[in-house]
Structure formats: C-alpha cells, structure tokens
Amino acid sequence: MGSEMCIRDRVMDELRRPMPVEDLAAQARTPEAGVEVYLASLMAIDADTPAERDYLQRLASALRLPSDLVAEIHDAHENALQA
C-alpha cells in the first residue's frame, strides 16, 4: 500500500509540472508522431482561451506542422465531436 501511494504521488507531481512544448515536440520522432502529439493536445484542451490557443500554436511550430495540416487536424477534430 505504501509503494502504491508513493507511485501515485510521483505521477501526480509529474502531472502538475507540464513539459515544455519544445521538449514535448522533441519526443515526436516522426511526422506521424507529431500529428498524434498535436491531436492529443487538442483533444485534452478546449482551446477556448488565448493561452490554450497560444500553446497549440507554439506546439504546431515546434512540431513543424504545416498550417494547412493543422487546419485539417482541427477540422477532423470538430467533425468527430459533432458526430
């Protein structure tokens, strides 16, 4: 029981300390992984505040995603939410 709480506490500490965008992008080793990272971020937030939109812009830039691809990802995400 004690080790489970220790693990849980470590996970919670990591969740409270977000990874810098550049570090997150560096872990995406392929263009496909970059799209997945971006989509996961888009799904995790509402992107309805300036800070969230800025985060997504910085992430797309760090992942070197073309703007037309970013637009396609947003369109697909919106379509999936409406389905």
JOLIN-V52891 format. One record per backbone hydrogen bond with DSSP energy under -1.0 kcal/mol. NH is the residue of the N-H (numbers start at 1). CO is the residue of the C=O. If there is no record, write none. Layout:
nh/co
NH/CO
NH/CO
This chain:
nh/co
5/1
6/2
7/3
8/4
9/5
10/6
11/7
12/8
13/9
14/10
15/11
16/12
24/20
25/21
26/22
28/25
29/27
34/30
35/31
36/32
37/33
38/34
39/35
40/36
41/37
42/38
43/39
44/40
45/41
53/49
54/50
55/51
56/52
57/53
58/54
59/55
60/56
61/57
62/58
63/59
64/61
65/60
70/66
71/67
72/68
73/69
74/70
75/71
76/72
77/73
78/74
79/75
80/76
81/77
82/78
83/79
